[in-house]
Amino acid sequence: MQKPRIGGHVSAGFEAVRDAFVENFTRRDELGGACCVYYRGEKVVDLWGGVRNGATGEPWEADTMVLVHSTTKGLAAMTLALAHSRGWIDYGERVCSYWPEFAREGKENVTVRQLLAHQAGLFAFDGQAERSLIADPDRLADLLARQRPAWEPGTRQAYHAITLGYYESELLRRVDPKHRTLGQFFQEEIATPLGLEFYIRLPASLPDARLATLENPGLFAMLLGFPIRFMLTVFNPRSNISRALAGSQFSHDEGRIYARGFEVPSGGGVGTARAIARAYGVFADGGRELQLRPQTLQALAAPAVPPTRGFYDECMMTDGVHFSLGFMKHSPLWPFGGTASYGAPGSGGSLGFADPEAGIGYGYVTNRMGTALTGDPREVALRDALYRVIS
């Protein structure tokens, strides 16, 4: 077996994370990927390796970026957290207090907290949302306002796989004095100040050579990896999860790998593990660089509030996934970090999270799509090694 090409460094004492990273290539079928960890404000792990393009064999470099699917949700939620810290929104307030048109079709009592926790029943669009409509914020806002909840908001949880980001973006546009979309706000208020190579609106100027191409699992791997019931439901176009995932294809571009100048705030983020870990590291270490208020950070660390019928998810058909304020929370079903941790995993295996109790900001990205629903074995190996080191 050819020795994997590994770059980067780890601080003294964190060698076990590097060992696990190398083992991902030799034992867990990694193609290309990266892992980064900030610990109490210091970067202690920054690793990358393998190839960014399986067809050409081009290597994964220090600055290679990749699409991270729903890991984007955590970066998107950071924009609402910043708005909360600036006093623009109250998580307990009704959405229509900031966005009056939202009150239509039985949505008048939906709170910001319920919306961000996937409890509004707005997990799918009525009808087909075309790319041209999604690209026009004003037309999109009208479409969002006209949606009718699938059930009484606040009673059930259903993973808003794609729609959540669009609702977040319009809410942010309403409260931001400059009326920026979520992708624009993220770039100007979070990515640029922190020096992050992460985009929720990928610029046309970025060369294709910076981007890793995704390798999707074959049908056999999917049948072995995903629960049969889940697979059958995904292939049913009328199912909740299939409808919730509609529009995820908009992040891709056959000519230039990923779409440019286009926002999918729930699943279209492109960046490095280093950027993800850096952002979460700021949140885990007091948020000084972004002037985050203690009240905001306390709200993010607090336990998730369930809908009245509990945490059973009507899209993912599983019980026990916890969401709060735009993030996924640590839970017995999906444990990461400590009980105060919050973050977001992405389809295929990527993960980013903050563990404020341990002072950890963590990011892992890959271009070989895995099939695990609650923790990819490659990522779990890295995280387990990390927590053995700091325990």
URGIGI-V924663 format. One record per residue. SS is DSSP state (helix for helix, strand for strand, loop for the rest). Layout:
ss=SS
ss=SS
//
This chain:
ss=loop
ss=loop
ss=loop
ss=loop
ss=loop
ss=strand
ss=strand
ss=strand
ss=strand
ss=strand
ss=loop
ss=loop
ss=loop
ss=loop
ss=helix
ss=helix
ss=helix
ss=helix
ss=helix
ss=helix
ss=helix
ss=helix
ss=helix
ss=helix
ss=helix
ss=helix
ss=helix
ss=loop
ss=loop
ss=loop
ss=loop
ss=strand
ss=strand
ss=strand
ss=strand
ss=strand
ss=strand
ss=strand
ss=strand
ss=loop
ss=loop
ss=strand
ss=strand
ss=strand
ss=strand
ss=strand
ss=strand
ss=strand
ss=strand
ss=strand
ss=strand
ss=loop
ss=loop
ss=loop
ss=loop
ss=loop
ss=loop
ss=loop
ss=strand
ss=loop
ss=loop
ss=loop
ss=loop
ss=loop
ss=strand
ss=strand
ss=strand
ss=loop
ss=helix
ss=helix
ss=helix
ss=helix
ss=helix
ss=helix
ss=helix
ss=helix
ss=helix
ss=helix
ss=helix
ss=helix
ss=helix
ss=helix
ss=helix
ss=helix
ss=helix
ss=loop
ss=loop
ss=loop
ss=loop
ss=loop
ss=loop
ss=loop
ss=loop
ss=strand
ss=helix
ss=helix
ss=helix
ss=loop
ss=loop
ss=helix
ss=helix
ss=helix
ss=helix
ss=loop
ss=loop
ss=loop
ss=loop
ss=loop
ss=loop
ss=loop
ss=strand
ss=helix
ss=helix
ss=helix
ss=helix
ss=helix
ss=loop
ss=loop
ss=loop
ss=loop
ss=loop
ss=loop
ss=loop
ss=loop
ss=loop
ss=loop
ss=loop
ss=loop
ss=loop
ss=loop
ss=helix
ss=helix
ss=helix
ss=helix
ss=loop
ss=loop
ss=helix
ss=helix
ss=helix
ss=helix
ss=helix
ss=helix
ss=helix
ss=helix
ss=helix
ss=loop
ss=loop
ss=loop
ss=loop
ss=loop
ss=loop
ss=loop
ss=loop
ss=loop
ss=loop
ss=loop
ss=strand
ss=loop
ss=loop
ss=loop
ss=loop
ss=loop
ss=helix
ss=helix
ss=helix
ss=helix
ss=helix
ss=helix
ss=helix
ss=helix
ss=helix
ss=helix
ss=helix
ss=helix
ss=helix
ss=loop
ss=loop
ss=loop
ss=loop
ss=loop
ss=loop
ss=helix
ss=helix
ss=helix
ss=helix
ss=helix
ss=helix
ss=helix
ss=helix
ss=helix
ss=helix
ss=helix
ss=helix
ss=helix
ss=loop
ss=loop
ss=loop
ss=strand
ss=strand
ss=loop
ss=strand
ss=loop
ss=loop
ss=loop
ss=loop
ss=loop
ss=loop
ss=helix
ss=helix
ss=helix
ss=strand
ss=loop
ss=loop
ss=loop
ss=strand
ss=loop
ss=loop
ss=loop
ss=helix
ss=helix
ss=helix
ss=helix
ss=helix
ss=helix
ss=helix
ss=loop
ss=loop
ss=helix
ss=helix
ss=helix
ss=helix
ss=helix
ss=helix
ss=helix
ss=loop
ss=loop
ss=loop
ss=loop
ss=loop
ss=helix
ss=helix
ss=helix
ss=helix
ss=helix
ss=helix
ss=loop
ss=loop
ss=helix
ss=helix
ss=helix
ss=helix
ss=strand
ss=strand
ss=loop
ss=loop
ss=loop
ss=strand
ss=strand
ss=loop
ss=loop
ss=loop
ss=loop
ss=strand
ss=loop
ss=loop
ss=loop
ss=loop
ss=loop
ss=loop
ss=strand
ss=strand
ss=loop
ss=helix
ss=helix
ss=helix
ss=helix
ss=helix
ss=helix
ss=helix
ss=helix
ss=helix
ss=helix
ss=helix
ss=helix
ss=loop
ss=loop
ss=loop
ss=helix
ss=helix
ss=helix
ss=loop
ss=loop
ss=loop
ss=helix
ss=helix
ss=helix
ss=helix
ss=helix
ss=helix
ss=helix
ss=helix
ss=loop
ss=loop
ss=loop
ss=loop
ss=loop
ss=loop
ss=loop
ss=loop
ss=loop
ss=loop
ss=strand
ss=strand
ss=loop
ss=loop
ss=loop
ss=loop
ss=strand
ss=strand
ss=loop
ss=loop
ss=strand
ss=strand
ss=strand
ss=loop
ss=loop
ss=strand
ss=strand
ss=strand
ss=loop
ss=loop
ss=loop
ss=loop
ss=loop
ss=loop
ss=loop
ss=loop
ss=loop
ss=loop
ss=loop
ss=loop
ss=strand
ss=strand
ss=strand
ss=strand
ss=loop
ss=loop
ss=loop
ss=loop
ss=loop
ss=strand
ss=strand
ss=strand
ss=strand
ss=strand
ss=loop
ss=loop
ss=loop
ss=loop
ss=strand
ss=strand
ss=strand
ss=strand
ss=strand
ss=strand
ss=strand
ss=loop
ss=strand
ss=loop
ss=loop
ss=loop
ss=loop
ss=loop
ss=loop
ss=loop
ss=loop
ss=helix
ss=helix
ss=helix
ss=helix
ss=helix
ss=helix
ss=helix
ss=helix
ss=helix
ss=helix
ss=helix
ss=helix
ss=helix
ss=helix
ss=loop
//
